[in-house]
């Protein structure tokens, strides 16, 4: 077995981050960017990332002016180092996208040191379910970002 970080480094891939602390900082920055964006929209937030339910943040919109209750938003947060070319999504996250339909949003946040770009929201991000035995899938980051909208445009 050869560690994936070592392989990436030997191929000259500087986007893989073998440093667990750096990955944690990127994930933290991405989560906070999404939470701030949802709170700015007036949504109540619950961090469900530890529950392994297929998304990281449940955002509950306020009751509409006419008294109707709008659906929660189930947001899967992906933080990536600026300059990355792919984003990895687990089978559970992809299945959640199909199962949750309009509720599901893939949020991508690009992180460059202390600076964040995003969140970029993609509704219906995946076209097909993964085959049996697939644990995760790498997606082209630029292709996903080409379909992204700002958080307020995803309502």
C-alpha positions as CSV (number, residue, x, y, z in Angstrom):
1,X,0.0,0.0,0.0
2,X,1.2,3.4,-0.9
3,X,-0.4,6.5,0.7
4,X,-2.4,8.6,-1.7
5,X,-0.6,11.8,-0.5
6,X,2.7,10.3,-1.4
7,X,1.5,9.3,-4.9
8,X,0.0,12.8,-5.4
9,X,3.2,14.4,-4.3
10,X,5.3,12.2,-6.7
11,X,3.0,13.1,-9.6
12,X,3.5,16.8,-8.8
13,X,-0.1,17.3,-7.6
14,X,0.2,20.2,-5.1
15,X,-3.6,20.3,-4.4
16,X,-3.6,17.2,-2.2
17,X,-3.1,18.2,1.4
18,X,-1.6,15.5,3.5
19,X,-1.5,17.7,6.6
20,X,-4.6,16.8,8.8
21,X,-4.4,20.2,10.5
22,X,-4.6,22.0,7.2
23,X,-7.5,19.9,6.0
24,X,-9.3,20.6,9.2
25,X,-8.7,24.4,8.8
26,X,-10.1,24.2,5.3
27,X,-13.2,22.3,6.4
28,X,-13.7,24.7,9.3
29,X,-13.5,27.7,7.0
30,X,-15.9,26.1,4.5
31,X,-18.5,25.2,7.2
32,X,-18.3,28.7,8.6
33,X,-18.8,30.3,5.2
34,X,-21.9,28.2,4.5
35,X,-23.3,28.8,8.0
36,X,-22.8,32.6,7.7
37,X,-24.4,32.6,4.3
38,X,-27.4,30.7,5.5
39,X,-27.8,32.9,8.6
40,X,-27.6,36.0,6.4
41,X,-30.7,34.5,4.6
42,X,-32.5,34.3,8.0
43,X,-32.2,30.6,8.3
44,X,-31.8,28.6,11.5
45,X,-28.8,26.4,11.3
46,X,-28.0,22.9,12.7
47,X,-24.6,21.3,12.1
48,X,-25.3,17.6,11.4
49,X,-21.8,16.8,10.0
50,X,-21.1,14.3,12.9
51,X,-24.3,12.4,12.2
52,X,-23.2,11.0,8.8
53,X,-26.6,11.6,7.3
54,X,-25.3,12.6,3.9
55,X,-25.1,16.3,4.4
56,X,-23.4,18.7,6.8
57,X,-25.8,21.5,7.5
58,X,-29.5,21.6,7.9
59,X,-30.8,25.1,7.3
60,X,-34.4,25.9,8.2
61,X,-35.9,28.9,6.4
62,X,-38.2,31.2,8.4
63,X,-42.0,30.9,8.0
64,X,-43.1,32.7,4.8
65,X,-45.1,35.9,5.0
66,X,-48.3,33.9,4.1
67,X,-47.6,31.5,7.0
68,X,-46.5,28.6,4.9
69,X,-43.6,26.5,6.1
70,X,-40.7,26.1,3.6
71,X,-38.6,22.9,3.4
72,X,-35.3,22.6,5.2
73,X,-32.2,22.9,3.0
74,X,-29.7,19.9,3.4
75,X,-26.3,21.3,2.5
76,X,-23.2,19.1,1.9
77,X,-20.2,21.4,2.4
78,X,-17.0,20.8,0.4
79,X,-14.0,23.0,1.2
80,X,-11.1,22.8,-1.3
81,X,-7.8,24.6,-1.5
82,X,-8.0,27.3,-4.2
83,X,-6.4,25.8,-7.4
84,X,-7.8,22.3,-6.7
85,X,-9.1,20.5,-9.8
86,X,-11.4,17.9,-8.2
87,X,-13.8,17.4,-5.4
88,X,-14.4,13.9,-3.8
89,X,-18.0,13.0,-2.9
90,X,-19.0,9.9,-1.0
91,X,-21.6,7.4,-2.2
92,X,-23.7,8.3,0.9
93,X,-23.6,12.0,-0.2
94,X,-24.6,11.2,-3.8
95,X,-27.5,9.0,-2.6
96,X,-28.6,11.8,-0.3
97,X,-28.7,14.2,-3.2
98,X,-31.1,11.9,-5.1
99,X,-33.2,11.1,-2.0
100,X,-33.5,14.7,-0.9
101,X,-34.3,16.2,-4.3
102,X,-34.9,19.9,-4.1
103,X,-33.7,20.0,-0.4
104,X,-30.2,19.0,-1.3
105,X,-27.5,21.5,-2.1
106,X,-23.8,20.9,-2.7
107,X,-21.8,23.9,-1.4
108,X,-18.3,24.4,-2.5
109,X,-16.0,26.8,-0.8
110,X,-12.5,27.6,-2.1
111,X,-10.0,28.4,0.6
112,X,-6.7,30.3,0.1
113,X,-5.1,30.9,3.5
114,X,-7.5,33.1,5.4
115,X,-9.5,34.0,2.3
116,X,-12.6,32.2,1.2
117,X,-14.3,32.2,-2.2
118,X,-17.9,31.1,-1.9
119,X,-20.0,29.4,-0.9
120,X,-21.0,28.3,-4.4
121,X,-24.3,26.3,-4.4
122,X,-25.2,23.5,-6.8
123,X,-28.6,22.0,-6.9
124,X,-29.0,18.6,-8.5
125,X,-25.2,18.3,-8.7
126,X,-25.0,14.6,-9.8
127,X,-26.4,13.0,-12.9
128,X,-26.1,9.3,-12.0
129,X,-25.9,7.2,-8.9
130,X,-22.6,5.4,-8.2
131,X,-22.3,1.8,-9.2
132,X,-22.4,-1.0,-6.6
133,X,-19.1,-1.2,-4.7
134,X,-18.1,2.5,-5.3
135,X,-17.1,4.3,-2.1
136,X,-16.6,7.8,-3.6
137,X,-16.4,9.7,-6.8
138,X,-14.1,12.5,-7.9
139,X,-15.8,15.3,-9.8
140,X,-14.3,18.0,-11.9
141,X,-14.4,21.1,-9.8
142,X,-14.7,23.6,-12.7
143,X,-17.6,21.7,-14.2
144,X,-19.5,21.9,-10.9
145,X,-18.6,25.5,-10.3
146,X,-19.9,26.3,-13.8
147,X,-23.4,25.3,-12.6
148,X,-23.1,27.1,-9.3
149,X,-25.2,30.0,-8.0
150,X,-24.9,32.3,-5.0
151,X,-26.7,31.1,-1.8
152,X,-29.5,33.7,-2.2
153,X,-30.2,32.5,-5.8
154,X,-30.8,28.9,-4.6
155,X,-34.0,29.6,-2.8
